[in-house]
Amino acid sequence: MLKQNKFISIISIAGTSLAIMMIMVLIVSESIKNVSIAPEPNRERTMYMRYEIKKGKETKNTNINSAISYEIYKGYLSDLKEPELVSIQSNGWDKSQISTSENQMDRKAMNVKSTDANFWKIMSLSFIEGSPFSEEDFKSGLKKTVITERTAKELYGNQRALGKTINIDFKPYIIVGIVKDISPIFKFAYTDIYIPYTSKGGFEKNGFEILLLAKNKKDFEAISEEIRTAERKFNVTDSEWNLTLLGPYNHSIYLLNTNNNEPDIKGNARKNIFIFSILLLIPAINLSSFSLSRIRKRTEEIGVRKAFGAKRYVILFQVLYENFITSLIGGIIGLILSYIIVIWLKQWLLGIDTDGTLPLETLVSLPIFFAVFIVCILLNLLSAGIPAYKASKIKIVDSLNRNNL
């Protein structure tokens, strides 16, 4: 069938591949942001929060923020019973002045994440040497640090970095572990240097992001109810300030809005449905003309088959099956092209610098292949469904005379 009219076949496959490429760029981008793989293997079980606090009933100049104050965390959220683990961390994108003890004048600006010992239980970082700082180190506020492989090479070249001392904002820290480099797409795991937040003076006055790890997704509702209880407890005991704890949200919802506003879940769903509909319908309408042209050249064959007893559904499924093969070929090409586009435009699509990497595991996964298959079926039904239905309904005489199609 593909060889009978090579030009139409090439155009059909090219049109299908471009249509699927545009759809898969969106699907692959969303998958990269939300897939649960190391170093963030628990994304599907992790919940996040924002908060709003205002004086009394004042409504002016109030902001929603994801960095919850340590005072609120310690007093109302640190002893939650429903989550399996609770961890807090500072923004890992904050820059600090880093230097080695051997060359303190050569300072470099690097990202430092302040966190706790539970961070290492929620995340799954691959250690090249050493180990993370322990719970005892954290409680004691010891100045111990874990750095990435890239940081170690930048500071010490080919020398061994484990056990050496580096200065973080002019404070000496001992390197106890070295981990493999992490892609910036893993927002909550990514940084250059990890330290216990208790090792920094005045940490009680800072704000932290809270990560709540559920035992399973069924516990999300119970965790939300416990958060509401903590919120009511604060508002009962504090007569001056009014606290609103927003969420907790699952990973995908939390990432919907990065401007510290309440996520617009319904609006985002409507937007995605509209975009996918446009990306499916316009190519399908264009490709349907090629399907119709191909079927017109086979009307005699269809008439003969029906004359020998072929049922309508047999003709219908044959046309859809043959067109699906074309869609599947285009789908494979479109998926490969979507990978190229995502890697090429990663800064625009994912907010990753040009020197940032995309792990292979984020690109190649069973859900992505399943999505390609579903898109191929939808595009096949939309582009070939009406021509196939008309071909199955045409009378035998009209088929043999090439009429009414």
N, C-alpha and C positions, 0 to 999 in steps of 0.2 A: 504494500500500500504506500509506504514511504517513498519507494523508488518510482512509482507511477508518475508522480509529479513532484520532482525534487524541489522546484522553486517554492511551491505552496508548502511543502513539508518543512523546508528551511525557515520560511517566514513564520509558520505556525510554532515551530519549536523556539525560534528566537523571541517571538511575542510572548510565549508562555514563560520562557526563562526570565525575561525582563520583568514581567508582572510578578512572578514568584520572588524574584530578587528583591523588589521593593518591599513586598510583604515580609519576607524573611529578614531583611535588615532590621525592621521593627521588632520582630519576634526574637531574633538573636540578641539584639541590644537589651531587651527586657529580661531575657534569660540570663545574660551575663550579670545583670544587676541583682538577680534574685536567686540564682541557683545555689544550692547548699553543697559546697565543696570546700576542702581545705584551702586557705586557713580559716574560713568561716563555715564549718560543716554543719552548724546548727541554726542557720538562718531561718528555716521553716519553724523552729521551736522558740525563737528569740523574739521578745517584745521590747518595745522602746517607748519612751514617754517624752512629752513636752509639758510645760506648765505655764500658768498665767497667775500673777499675784498682783493685787491692787489694794490700795488703802481704803478700807471701808467699802462703800458702794461707788467709789470714784470710778468712772469709766474712761476718763481722758488719759492719754499718754501711758497706756498699758500695753505691754509687749508680750507676745508668746515666745518662749525661749526653750531650747532643748537642753541647755546647761542648767540643771537643777542645783540649787545651793547645797553645800555639804551639810549645813544645819538642818535643812528639811530632810535630806536623805538620812542622816544619822538619827534624827528624832522620830521619823515616821515611816521610813521605807527600808531601813537596813535589816529589820527583823521580820520581813514578810515570810509567811509560812507556806503559801501555795507554790511559789516558784521553786524549782530545784536548786537554782543558784541565782544570786544577785551580784552583779559586778558593776563598778563605776570606773569611768576613765575620763581623762581630760582630752581635749581636742588634740589628736595626734599630728595635726598640721601646724601646730605652733612651733615657731623657730626658736632655738636656743643656741648660745655660743658654745661651741665644742672645741676642745684642744687636748692634746696629749700631755702627759706629765713631763715628757722629754722636751717638748717644744710648745710651751704655753703661749707664746706670742703669735703662733700661727693658728688663728681661730677660724672655724668654719660654722656657717649657719645650717643647722640640721633640725629635722622634725623630731620632737620628743613627746612620747605618750606617757602620761602618769596614770597608773592603774593599780589594781590590787592583785592578790594571788589567785582569785577566782577567774581572772582573765585567762589564765593558762588552761583552765578546765573548760571554758566555753569555746575558746579558739583552739586551733590545731596547727601550731607553727612547727616547722621542721628544723630541729637543732642539728647543726653541723658539729659543734663542740659545746661542752658544758651543759647547763641546765637552767631553768628559770629561777628567779628568786623565790624563796619558799614563803609559806605562811608565817613562819617565825621571823624571817627577814622583814616581811612586810609589817608585822605588828611591832617589831623593834625599830622600824624606821631606818634600817641599815641602808647605806648608800651603795647599793649593788645595782648593776644594769645589765640588760641584754641588748645586743646590737645586731644589725643585719650584716650579711656577708659583704655587701657593697660598702657599708660604713667602715667595716674593719679594713678593707683594702684601701679606702680613701685615707684612713688615718695612719695605717701602719704598712701599707704596701704588701709585700710578700712575707713580712714578719708575722709571727704568731701573736694574736691580740688577746687571747684568753688569759685572764689573770692580771692583765695590765690595768693601769689607772688612767682614766680620762677625766677631764674637767668639764662639767656641765654647768654653764653659767657660773664658772669659777669655783665650783664645789667638786671635790674629788670623789669619783665613783669607781668601784672595782668591776671589771667586766667578768661576769660569771657564766655568760652563754652567748653563742653566736648562732643566728638562725638564717635560713635561706631568705633571699630577697622576696618581698611581697609586692604584688601588683597594686597600684592605687585604686583599682576597682573595689578592693576589699576595704571599705572605708573604716570599719571598726577594728580591723587587724593591722592596717598599714601604718607604718612610721619608720624612722631610721633607728630610734633608740627607745627602749622601754625602761621605766624606773618605777619603784613603788611611790605612790603619791604621798605616803607618810614620810618619805625622805626629804621632802621639801618643806621648809618653814612656812607657816601661814597657810597651809593647805585647807584649814577649816574655813577660810574666807573665800575659797574658790568655788566655781561651778563645775559640775560633772555631768556627763551623759550616763544614764542608767540603762543597763542591759538586764532583762529578766528572762532567764532560761526556764521554760516550762518542761515538765516531765514528758508531756505530749501535747498535741494541739487541742485536745479535748479540755485541757485545763485553762485555756485562755479566758473563758467566761468567769471561772472562779478567781483567777488572778485579777481580772478587771474589777470584780466585786470587792476584793481585798484592797485595791487601790482606792475605790470610792470610800471605803471605811477609813482609810488613812487620811483622805481629804477631809472627811467630816470631823475626824478627831482634831486636825489642825485648826479648823475653823471654829470649833467649840472652845478650844483652849486659848486661841489668840483672838482677842476682841478688836485689835487694830487693823490686821491684815486679813484679806480674803484670798484663799488659795484655790485654784482650779487646776487639777491634774488632768491633762489631756491624754487620752489613750487609756491603757497602753495599746500600741498599734503593732500589728505584725510587720515583717520586714518590707513587704511590697507596699503597704499603705504608708508606712513611715517615710519611704523615699518619694512619695507622690509630690510632696511639697518641701522644697529645701529653703523656703523663705520664712520658716518658723511661723507658718499659718496653719490653720486647721485643714487637713487634707480634704480635697473635694473629690470624694470617691465616685459619686454618681456622675459628676461632670467629666471626670477622667474616663469613666466607662463609656459615656455617650461620645466623647471625642474619639476613642479607640474604635468604636463601632462604626462611626462615620468614616474614619480614615480607611479601615479595612473594607468597608462597602465600596468606597470609591475605587480603591486599588484592585478590587475584584471585578466590579461591574464594567468599568470602562474597557479593560483588556478583554473581558468575556464577550462584550458586544462586538468588538473588532474581530476577535477570533471566530465568532459564530459565522461570519461571512465566509471564512475559509472552510469551516466545517460544512456549510451548506454547498459550497462549490464542489467539494470532494464528493459529497453524497449525490449531487446531480449527475456526476459522471458514472455513478454506479446504479442508476435507477433500473436499468435492464436486469442487472444481477439481482437486485432486490425483488423485482417482479418475478423472475424465474424461481427464486427461492420460495417466494410465497405461493407460486403455482404448484410447487412440489410439497406444500404443506407446512412451511415455516410459519410459526405463530408470530403475532405482533411483538410480544415481549422478547422473542428470539432476535428479531431484527433490531429492536431497541437496544438490547444489551450488547449485541455485536458492534453496533456503531459506537456506543459509549465505551466499550472495552478498547476498541481500536484507537479512539481518540484519547483514552486514558494513557495508552502507551506513549503517545506523543507528549501528553501533559507530564508524564513521569520523567521522560528524557529531559524536557524543559525544566522540570523541577530540580533535577540533579544539577544541571548547569546553573540554574538560578541560585541554588544553595551555595555552590562554590563561589559564584559572583558576589553573593551577600557577605560571605566571609571576607573577601577581598575589600569590599566597600567598608565593612565595619572596622577592619584593621587600618585601612587608609584614613577613614574619617573618625577614628576613635576619640580624638580631642573634642570634636563637635558632638558626637553621639553620646559619649560616655564621660566626657570631662577629664580625659587622661592626657597627660603631656605626651608629646611626640616620642619621647624616649621611654615612656611607660610600656610595659609588656601586657599581653593578654594570654593567660595560661591556656593551653590546648584544651584542658578539661572544661573550660567555660564555653568553648565554641562547639565541641563535639559531645553531644549527649543524646540519649534516647528521646526525651521530650521534643528536641529540635527536629529529629528525623520524623517523629510522629506528626509534628506540625506541618512539615513539608508534605507528607502523605495526605493529610486532611485538606491542605490548600490545593493540592493537585486534584483531589476528588471534587472540591467545590468549583474550581475553575473549569473542570471537565463538564460538570453538570450544567453550569451556566452557559458555557460556550457551545456545547454540543447537544444539550438536552432538547431544545426546541427543534433543531434540524432532525435529530434522531426520532423524536416523537412524530413529526410530520412524515418522515420516511416510513415509519411503521404503520401509519394509518392510510397511506396512499393505496388506491385500488390496483389490482394486478394489471388491468388493461392500461391504466394511466402510467404505471411504472414502465411497461414495455414500450409505450409511446412517448415516454419522457414528458408527461404532462402533469400539471397541478403540483409542482414542487418548487 
